[in-house]
Amino acid sequence: MMLTEEDVKRISSLGYRNFYYEKDGFLYLRNVNGKCVFLDENGLCKIYEHRPEGCRFYPFLYDPDRDEIILDEDCPYRDEFTLENEENLKKLVLRILKERERRIKEDKQ
């Protein structure tokens, strides 16, 4: 799951550390054994009220390799969802892309 800088700040303020990593300028939520680091033993989100913005759109994800919004093939319930607010997801993707671009520029300086 891609994260915004605001997601990282919000979750960090709860005391969590090492829950994300950076790859190719994108910030990603860590997985443990193929599942989100914040899922408990019952599969429930431990930070639901503070979850990343992208999680609110799950199982819809942005695929940077294809530059499009896709359904997560790992979600067993993916066929039960419809994208109700595509415009808000597009805005989130644009923000993530702008943040990535800025991070890449900063790293080159």
VOBA-1610 file (N, C-alpha, C; in pm, whole numbers, padded with zeros to 5 digits, always signed):
BEGIN
Met+00085-00117+00000Met+00000+00000+00000Met+00090+00124+00000Met+00065+00214-00094Met+00141+00339-00098Met+00091+00433+00011Leu+00182+00512+00062Leu+00151+00606+00169Leu+00181+00748+00125Thr+00107+00842+00184Thr+00140+00983+00169Thr+00230+01021+00287Glu+00294+01135+00274Glu+00375+01184+00386Glu+00288+01211+00507Glu+00166+01255+00483Glu+00073+01279+00595Glu+00037+01148+00665Asp+00020+01040+00588Asp-00005+00908+00649Asp+00109+00873+00744Val+00232+00890+00697Val+00350+00857+00778Val+00353+00940+00905Lys+00326+01070+00895Lys+00325+01157+01013Lys+00217+01114+01112Arg+00096+01089+01059Arg-00016+01054+01145Arg+00012+00923+01220Ile+00059+00823+01150Ile+00084+00693+01213Ile+00204+00700+01306Ser+00306+00775+01268Ser+00423+00793+01356Ser+00384+00859+01487Ser+00287+00952+01480Ser+00244+01023+01602Ser+00177+00928+01701Leu+00137+00810+01655Leu+00078+00709+01744Leu+00185+00626+01813Gly+00312+00651+01778Gly+00422+00579+01840Gly+00478+00465+01757Tyr+00424+00443+01639Tyr+00473+00334+01554Tyr+00598+00377+01480Arg+00689+00282+01462Arg+00813+00303+01388Arg+00833+00185+01294Asn+00914+00203+01194Asn+00949+00094+01101Asn+00828+00027+01037Phe+00724+00103+01008Phe+00605+00047+00946Phe+00600+00076+00796Tyr+00699+00148+00746Tyr+00699+00179+00603Tyr+00842+00175+00550Tyr+00852+00173+00418Tyr+00982+00178+00352Tyr+00968+00260+00225Glu+01080+00304+00173Glu+01081+00383+00050Glu+01143+00301-00062Lys+01080+00304-00178Lys+01132+00235-00296Lys+01099+00318-00419Asp+01200+00352-00495Asp+01183+00432-00617Asp+01110+00563-00589Gly+01130+00619-00471Gly+01067+00745-00436Gly+00928+00733-00376Phe+00869+00614-00381Phe+00737+00592-00322Phe+00754+00544-00178Leu+00658+00578-00093Leu+00652+00528+00045Leu+00550+00415+00049Tyr+00590+00301+00104Tyr+00502+00184+00110Tyr+00486+00135+00253Leu+00366+00087+00283Leu+00338+00022+00411Leu+00405-00116+00409Arg+00469-00152+00518Arg+00535-00283+00527Arg+00430-00394+00540Asn+00468-00509+00490Asn+00389-00631+00509Asn+00470-00728+00593Val+00401-00809+00669Val+00463-00917+00746Val+00390-01045+00706Asn+00465-01141+00656Asn+00405-01266+00608Asn+00295-01241+00505Gly+00319-01142+00417Gly+00225-01113+00310Gly+00103-01032+00350Lys+00099-00986+00474Lys-00016-00909+00522Lys+00030-00777+00581Cys-00058-00681+00583Cys-00028-00549+00638Cys+00025-00562+00781Val+00126-00485+00811Val+00189-00485+00943Val+00089-00449+01054Phe-00020-00381+01019Phe-00117-00338+01120Phe-00237-00430+01136Leu-00239-00544+01067Leu-00349-00638+01087Leu-00321-00724+01210Asp-00423-00739+01294Asp-00405-00823+01413Asp-00430-00970+01378Glu-00427-01057+01478Glu-00443-01201+01455Glu-00580-01237+01399Asn-00678-01147+01413Asn-00812-01170+01358Asn-00831-01105+01222Gly-00725-01044+01170Gly-00733-00978+01039Gly-00794-00839+01045Leu-00802-00783+01166Leu-00859-00650+01183Leu-00748-00546+01193Cys-00776-00427+01144Cys-00677-00320+01145Cys-00664-00260+01285Lys-00540-00258+01335Lys-00514-00205+01469Lys-00518-00052+01472Ile-00508+00012+01356Ile-00507+00159+01351Ile-00621+00211+01263Tyr-00731+00139+01260Tyr-00839+00168+01166Tyr-00877+00316+01160Glu-00892+00379+01274Glu-00932+00521+01277Glu-00823+00612+01220His-00701+00562+01213His-00587+00642+01166His-00523+00579+01042Arg-00592+00487+00979Arg-00536+00412+00866Arg-00496+00504+00750Pro-00405+00458+00666Pro-00363+00536+00550Pro-00480+00566+00457Glu-00469+00678+00387Glu-00576+00716+00294Glu-00601+00608+00190Gly-00494+00547+00140Gly-00510+00444+00038Gly-00592+00326+00086Cys-00585+00296+00215Cys-00662+00184+00271Cys-00812+00210+00262Arg-00849+00335+00259Arg-00991+00370+00250Arg-01048+00334+00113Phe-00961+00316+00014Phe-01004+00281-00121Phe-00982+00133-00153Tyr-00917+00061-00061Tyr-00884-00079-00086Tyr-01010-00158-00114Pro-01009-00250-00212Pro-00897-00314-00280Pro-00850-00244-00409Phe-00888-00118-00428Phe-00838-00044-00543Phe-00701+00014-00509Leu-00606-00005-00598Leu-00468+00039-00577Leu-00417+00109-00702Tyr-00316+00191-00682Tyr-00247+00251-00796Tyr-00127+00164-00831Asp-00118+00125-00957Asp-00005+00045-01006Asp+00088+00138-01083Pro+00203+00173-01023Pro+00293+00269-01090Pro+00355+00214-01218Asp+00369+00082-01229Asp+00426+00024-01351Asp+00330+00039-01470Arg+00202+00026-01443Arg+00101+00039-01550Arg+00040+00178-01553Asp+00070+00259-01451Asp+00014+00394-01437Asp-00138+00392-01446Glu-00198+00303-01367Glu-00343+00295-01365Glu-00392+00240-01231Ile-00519+00258-01207Ile-00583+00207-01087Ile-00629+00065-01116Ile-00594-00026-01026Ile-00627-00168-01045Ile-00695-00222-00919Leu-00754-00340-00931Leu-00805-00414-00816Leu-00696-00507-00767Asp-00672-00509-00637Asp-00570-00597-00580Asp-00612-00742-00601Glu-00533-00815-00675Glu-00567-00954-00705Glu-00556-01044-00583Asp-00488-00998-00478Asp-00475-01078-00356Asp-00597-01067-00265Cys-00687-00972-00294Cys-00805-00955-00210Cys-00912-01056-00251Pro-00951-01147-00161Pro-01050-01249-00196Pro-01190-01191-00220Tyr-01215-01068-00177Tyr-01347-01006-00192Tyr-01349-00900-00301Arg-01246-00895-00384Arg-01231-00785-00482Arg-01351-00770-00574Asp-01420-00880-00606Asp-01534-00872-00698Asp-01658-00812-00633Glu-01654-00793-00503Glu-01769-00737-00432Glu-01763-00585-00421Phe-01656-00524-00471Phe-01637-00380-00456Phe-01654-00306-00588Thr-01705-00185-00577Thr-01707-00092-00690Thr-01641+00036-00643Leu-01575+00103-00733Leu-01508+00227-00699Leu-01611+00339-00700Glu-01650+00384-00580Glu-01757+00481-00568Glu-01711+00625-00585Asn-01587+00653-00551Asn-01540+00790-00563Asn-01405+00793-00634Glu-01410+00767-00763Glu-01289+00759-00843Glu-01212+00890-00842Glu-01283+01002-00839Glu-01218+01133-00841Glu-01128+01152-00718Asn-01175+01112-00601Asn-01093+01124-00480Asn-00971+01034-00485Leu-00985+00915-00542Leu-00870+00826-00555Leu-00769+00885-00653Lys-00816+00944-00761Lys-00725+01009-00856Lys-00650+01124-00789Lys-00718+01201-00705Lys-00651+01310-00633Lys-00543+01256-00540Leu-00572+01146-00473Leu-00473+01083-00385Leu-00352+01036-00465Val-00376+00973-00578Val-00266+00925-00663Val-00180+01042-00709Leu-00244+01151-00751Leu-00168+01269-00795Leu-00082+01324-00682Arg-00136+01327-00560Arg-00059+01376-00445Arg+00061+01286-00418Ile+00039+01155-00424Ile+00149+01060-00403Ile+00256+01080-00510Leu+00216+01099-00634Leu+00312+01118-00743Leu+00391+01248-00725Lys+00323+01355-00682Lys+00392+01483-00659Lys+00491+01471-00544Glu+00451+01404-00436Glu+00542+01385-00323Glu+00663+01303-00366Arg+00640+01201-00446Arg+00750+01118-00496Arg+00847+01202-00578Glu+00793+01281-00668Glu+00876+01366-00754Glu+00963+01459-00670Arg+00904+01517-00566Arg+00978+01607-00478Arg+01089+01533-00403Arg+01058+01412-00352Arg+01159+01332-00281Arg+01275+01297-00373Ile+01245+01261-00495Ile+01351+01226-00591Ile+01439+01347-00619Lys+01378+01464-00636Lys+01455+01586-00660Lys+01543+01618-00540Glu+01488+01604-00419Glu+01565+01632-00297Glu+01682+01536-00283Asp+01662+01411-00320Asp+01770+01312-00309Asp+01884+01342-00406Lys+01854+01405-00517Lys+01957+01437-00617Lys+02039+01559-00578Gln+01990+01637-00485Gln+02060+01760-00446Gln+02169+01733-00346
//
